[in-house]
Amino acid sequence: MRTEKGQSIVELAVLFPLLMMLLMGLLDLGRAYYIMIALRDAAEEGATYAAIKPSDQTGIKARAMDASGDLVVIGADNVQIAAGSFVPGAPITITVNYQYDFYMPLAQPFLPEGGLTLRGRAIHPIINP
């Protein structure tokens, strides 16, 4: 009967890279989901402010940027405001974009160059023009 010394270490050495890739993939998915929720919340906050003061574009952008928190940094260029007219009941749309870069280096060849653009969008009717 042969002894099986070292079998567990060999199995771990074979499976460890696969387990690390799975863990890194889950980490990337969790980060992407968190960022998507933060972008949606920032767009909602900006749209709520825009419903009350639709002509204050600086205030709308500042409100959306402040709502994202410290982990997701949104610049003023990443917030777009779209409104047809500033009459009560007209919709105003706030879109927040974010360039997402993956941690997992093995996924880079399969993903768009420069990362992935995530978006959060909210539409509210204007209450007070």
CYANA upper distance limits for C-alpha pairs under 8 A (distance plus 0.5 A):
  6 GLY  CA     10 VAL  CA      6.87
  7 GLN  CA     11 GLU  CA      6.73
  8 SER  CA     12 LEU  CA      6.62
  9 ILE  CA     13 ALA  CA      6.59
 10 VAL  CA     14 VAL  CA      6.74
 11 GLU  CA     15 LEU  CA      6.66
 12 LEU  CA     16 PHE  CA      6.03
 13 ALA  CA     17 PRO  CA      8.08
 14 VAL  CA     18 LEU  CA      8.43
 15 LEU  CA     19 LEU  CA      6.73
 16 PHE  CA     20 MET  CA      6.63
 17 PRO  CA     21 MET  CA      6.68
 18 LEU  CA     22 LEU  CA      6.79
 19 LEU  CA     23 LEU  CA      6.66
 20 MET  CA     24 MET  CA      6.57
 21 MET  CA     25 GLY  CA      6.55
 21 MET  CA    104 MET  CA      8.01
 22 LEU  CA     26 LEU  CA      6.69
 23 LEU  CA     27 LEU  CA      6.67
 24 MET  CA     28 ASP  CA      6.71
 24 MET  CA    103 TYR  CA      7.71
 24 MET  CA    104 MET  CA      6.36
 25 GLY  CA     29 LEU  CA      6.71
 25 GLY  CA    104 MET  CA      7.04
 26 LEU  CA     30 GLY  CA      6.57
 27 LEU  CA     31 ARG  CA      6.69
 28 ASP  CA     32 ALA  CA      6.58
 28 ASP  CA    102 PHE  CA      6.66
 28 ASP  CA    103 TYR  CA      6.88
 28 ASP  CA    104 MET  CA      7.71
 29 LEU  CA     33 TYR  CA      6.62
 30 GLY  CA     34 TYR  CA      6.66
 31 ARG  CA     35 ILE  CA      6.63
 32 ALA  CA     36 MET  CA      6.62
 32 ALA  CA    100 TYR  CA      7.92
 33 TYR  CA     37 ILE  CA      6.79
 34 TYR  CA     38 ALA  CA      6.72
 35 ILE  CA     39 LEU  CA      6.55
 35 ILE  CA     72 VAL  CA      7.11
 35 ILE  CA    118 LEU  CA      8.44
 36 MET  CA     40 ARG  CA      6.67
 36 MET  CA    118 LEU  CA      7.09
 36 MET  CA    119 ARG  CA      7.42
 36 MET  CA    120 GLY  CA      7.08
 37 ILE  CA     41 ASP  CA      6.64
 37 ILE  CA    120 GLY  CA      8.34
 38 ALA  CA     42 ALA  CA      6.60
 38 ALA  CA     67 ALA  CA      8.48
 38 ALA  CA     68 SER  CA      5.96
 38 ALA  CA     69 GLY  CA      8.26
 38 ALA  CA     72 VAL  CA      7.67
 39 LEU  CA     43 ALA  CA      6.61
 39 LEU  CA     68 SER  CA      7.10
 39 LEU  CA     96 VAL  CA      6.62
 39 LEU  CA     97 ASN  CA      7.96
 39 LEU  CA     98 TYR  CA      8.31
 39 LEU  CA    119 ARG  CA      7.02
 39 LEU  CA    120 GLY  CA      5.17
 39 LEU  CA    121 ARG  CA      8.27
 40 ARG  CA     44 GLU  CA      6.62
 40 ARG  CA     96 VAL  CA      8.24
 40 ARG  CA    119 ARG  CA      8.08
 40 ARG  CA    120 GLY  CA      4.72
 40 ARG  CA    121 ARG  CA      6.52
 40 ARG  CA    122 ALA  CA      7.65
 41 ASP  CA     45 GLU  CA      6.61
 41 ASP  CA     67 ALA  CA      7.52
 41 ASP  CA     68 SER  CA      7.56
 41 ASP  CA    120 GLY  CA      8.19
 42 ALA  CA     46 GLY  CA      6.66
 42 ALA  CA     63 ARG  CA      8.20
 42 ALA  CA     64 ALA  CA      5.08
 42 ALA  CA     65 MET  CA      7.23
 42 ALA  CA     66 ASP  CA      8.22
 42 ALA  CA     67 ALA  CA      5.48
 42 ALA  CA     68 SER  CA      5.76
 42 ALA  CA     96 VAL  CA      7.81
 42 ALA  CA    120 GLY  CA      8.10
 43 ALA  CA     47 ALA  CA      6.51
 43 ALA  CA     64 ALA  CA      6.43
 43 ALA  CA     94 ILE  CA      6.07
 43 ALA  CA     95 THR  CA      6.49
 43 ALA  CA     96 VAL  CA      6.43
 43 ALA  CA    120 GLY  CA      6.40
 43 ALA  CA    121 ARG  CA      5.94
 43 ALA  CA    122 ALA  CA      5.88
 44 GLU  CA     48 THR  CA      6.56
 44 GLU  CA     64 ALA  CA      8.36
 44 GLU  CA     94 ILE  CA      8.15
 44 GLU  CA    121 ARG  CA      7.79
 44 GLU  CA    122 ALA  CA      5.72
 44 GLU  CA    123 ILE  CA      8.22
 45 GLU  CA     49 TYR  CA      6.86
 45 GLU  CA     63 ARG  CA      7.07
 45 GLU  CA     64 ALA  CA      6.29
 45 GLU  CA     67 ALA  CA      7.10
 46 GLY  CA     50 ALA  CA      6.50
 46 GLY  CA     60 ILE  CA      5.68
 46 GLY  CA     61 LYS  CA      7.19
 46 GLY  CA     63 ARG  CA      5.97
 46 GLY  CA     64 ALA  CA      5.06
 46 GLY  CA     94 ILE  CA      7.03
 47 ALA  CA     51 ALA  CA      6.55
 47 ALA  CA     60 ILE  CA      8.00
 47 ALA  CA     92 ILE  CA      7.51
 47 ALA  CA     93 THR  CA      7.16
 47 ALA  CA     94 ILE  CA      6.18
 47 ALA  CA    122 ALA  CA      6.60
 47 ALA  CA    123 ILE  CA      6.81
 47 ALA  CA    124 HIS  CA      6.36
 48 THR  CA     52 ILE  CA      7.45
 48 THR  CA    124 HIS  CA      7.25
 49 TYR  CA     53 LYS  CA      6.66
 49 TYR  CA     54 PRO  CA      8.09
 49 TYR  CA     59 GLY  CA      8.46
 49 TYR  CA     60 ILE  CA      6.63
 49 TYR  CA     63 ARG  CA      7.77
 50 ALA  CA     54 PRO  CA      4.88
 50 ALA  CA     55 SER  CA      8.14
 50 ALA  CA     56 ASP  CA      7.98
 50 ALA  CA     57 GLN  CA      8.50
 50 ALA  CA     60 ILE  CA      6.37
 50 ALA  CA     92 ILE  CA      7.63
 50 ALA  CA    124 HIS  CA      8.46
 50 ALA  CA    126 ILE  CA      7.72
 51 ALA  CA     92 ILE  CA      7.59
 51 ALA  CA    124 HIS  CA      6.67
 51 ALA  CA    125 PRO  CA      6.48
 51 ALA  CA    126 ILE  CA      4.67
 51 ALA  CA    127 ILE  CA      5.86
 51 ALA  CA    128 ASN  CA      7.18
 51 ALA  CA    129 PRO  CA      8.44
 52 ILE  CA    126 ILE  CA      6.98
 52 ILE  CA    127 ILE  CA      6.10
 52 ILE  CA    128 ASN  CA      5.49
 52 ILE  CA    129 PRO  CA      7.49
 53 LYS  CA    128 ASN  CA      7.07
 53 LYS  CA    129 PRO  CA      6.96
 54 PRO  CA     60 ILE  CA      8.36
 54 PRO  CA     86 PHE  CA      7.22
 54 PRO  CA     92 ILE  CA      8.19
 54 PRO  CA    126 ILE  CA      7.55
 54 PRO  CA    128 ASN  CA      8.29
 54 PRO  CA    129 PRO  CA      6.75
 55 SER  CA     86 PHE  CA      8.17
 55 SER  CA    129 PRO  CA      8.02
 56 ASP  CA     60 ILE  CA      6.75
 57 GLN  CA     61 LYS  CA      6.68
 57 GLN  CA     81 ILE  CA      8.12
 58 THR  CA     62 ALA  CA      6.60
 59 GLY  CA     63 ARG  CA      6.48
 60 ILE  CA     64 ALA  CA      6.79
 61 LYS  CA     65 MET  CA      6.57
 61 LYS  CA     76 ALA  CA      6.48
 61 LYS  CA     79 VAL  CA      6.59
 62 ALA  CA     66 ASP  CA      6.54
 62 ALA  CA     76 ALA  CA      7.87
 63 ARG  CA     67 ALA  CA      6.67
 64 ALA  CA     68 SER  CA      7.25
 64 ALA  CA     79 VAL  CA      7.97
 65 MET  CA     69 GLY  CA      8.47
 65 MET  CA     73 VAL  CA      7.92
 65 MET  CA     74 ILE  CA      5.90
 65 MET  CA     75 GLY  CA      7.13
 65 MET  CA     76 ALA  CA      7.56
 68 SER  CA     72 VAL  CA      6.38
 68 SER  CA     73 VAL  CA      7.33
 68 SER  CA     74 ILE  CA      7.48
 69 GLY  CA     73 VAL  CA      7.71
 74 ILE  CA     78 ASN  CA      6.84
 74 ILE  CA     79 VAL  CA      8.37
 74 ILE  CA     96 VAL  CA      8.46
 74 ILE  CA     97 ASN  CA      8.47
 74 ILE  CA     98 TYR  CA      7.54
 75 GLY  CA     79 VAL  CA      7.77
 78 ASN  CA     96 VAL  CA      6.08
 78 ASN  CA     97 ASN  CA      5.58
 78 ASN  CA     98 TYR  CA      7.28
 79 VAL  CA     94 ILE  CA      7.49
 79 VAL  CA     95 THR  CA      6.28
 79 VAL  CA     96 VAL  CA      5.12
 79 VAL  CA     97 ASN  CA      7.12
 80 GLN  CA     94 ILE  CA      6.27
 80 GLN  CA     95 THR  CA      5.63
 80 GLN  CA     96 VAL  CA      6.94
 81 ILE  CA     92 ILE  CA      7.80
 81 ILE  CA     93 THR  CA      6.37
 81 ILE  CA     94 ILE  CA      5.36
 81 ILE  CA     95 THR  CA      7.12
 82 ALA  CA     92 ILE  CA      6.34
 82 ALA  CA     93 THR  CA      5.54
 82 ALA  CA     94 ILE  CA      7.01
 83 ALA  CA     90 ALA  CA      8.24
 83 ALA  CA     91 PRO  CA      6.94
 83 ALA  CA     92 ILE  CA      5.09
 83 ALA  CA     93 THR  CA      6.83
 84 GLY  CA     90 ALA  CA      7.80
 84 GLY  CA     91 PRO  CA      7.97
 84 GLY  CA     92 ILE  CA      7.94
 85 SER  CA     90 ALA  CA      7.06
 86 PHE  CA     90 ALA  CA      7.19
 86 PHE  CA    126 ILE  CA      7.52
 86 PHE  CA    129 PRO  CA      5.92
 87 VAL  CA    126 ILE  CA      7.27
 87 VAL  CA    128 ASN  CA      8.39
 87 VAL  CA    129 PRO  CA      6.30
 88 PRO  CA    125 PRO  CA      7.70
 88 PRO  CA    126 ILE  CA      5.53
 88 PRO  CA    127 ILE  CA      5.73
 88 PRO  CA    128 ASN  CA      6.71
 88 PRO  CA    129 PRO  CA      6.75
 89 GLY  CA    125 PRO  CA      5.42
 89 GLY  CA    126 ILE  CA      5.64
 89 GLY  CA    127 ILE  CA      6.91
 90 ALA  CA    125 PRO  CA      5.82
 90 ALA  CA    126 ILE  CA      6.04
 91 PRO  CA    123 ILE  CA      6.83
 91 PRO  CA    124 HIS  CA      6.05
 91 PRO  CA    125 PRO  CA      4.79
 91 PRO  CA    126 ILE  CA      6.57
 92 ILE  CA    123 ILE  CA      6.13
 92 ILE  CA    124 HIS  CA      6.10
 92 ILE  CA    125 PRO  CA      6.58
 92 ILE  CA    126 ILE  CA      7.10
 93 THR  CA    121 ARG  CA      7.58
 93 THR  CA    122 ALA  CA      6.28
 93 THR  CA    123 ILE  CA      4.95
 93 THR  CA    124 HIS  CA      7.23
 94 ILE  CA    121 ARG  CA      6.16
 94 ILE  CA    122 ALA  CA      5.93
 94 ILE  CA    123 ILE  CA      6.97
 95 THR  CA    119 ARG  CA      7.32
 95 THR  CA    120 GLY  CA      6.23
 95 THR  CA    121 ARG  CA      4.89
 95 THR  CA    122 ALA  CA      7.16
 96 VAL  CA    119 ARG  CA      6.07
 96 VAL  CA    120 GLY  CA      5.63
 96 VAL  CA    121 ARG  CA      6.83
 97 ASN  CA    117 THR  CA      7.12
 97 ASN  CA    118 LEU  CA      6.29
 97 ASN  CA    119 ARG  CA      5.09
 97 ASN  CA    120 GLY  CA      7.13
 98 TYR  CA    117 THR  CA      6.12
 98 TYR  CA    118 LEU  CA      5.73
 98 TYR  CA    119 ARG  CA      6.91
 99 GLN  CA    115 GLY  CA      6.91
 99 GLN  CA    116 LEU  CA      6.31
 99 GLN  CA    117 THR  CA      5.13
 99 GLN  CA    118 LEU  CA      6.86
100 TYR  CA    115 GLY  CA      5.96
100 TYR  CA    116 LEU  CA      5.56
100 TYR  CA    117 THR  CA      6.42
100 TYR  CA    118 LEU  CA      7.19
101 ASP  CA    114 GLY  CA      7.75
101 ASP  CA    115 GLY  CA      5.18
101 ASP  CA    116 LEU  CA      7.05
102 PHE  CA    107 ALA  CA      8.29
102 PHE  CA    108 GLN  CA      8.05
102 PHE  CA    115 GLY  CA      7.27
104 MET  CA    108 GLN  CA      7.75
107 ALA  CA    111 LEU  CA      6.96
108 GLN  CA    112 PRO  CA      8.22
108 GLN  CA    113 GLU  CA      8.27
111 LEU  CA    115 GLY  CA      7.41
111 LEU  CA    116 LEU  CA      8.12
112 PRO  CA    116 LEU  CA      6.93
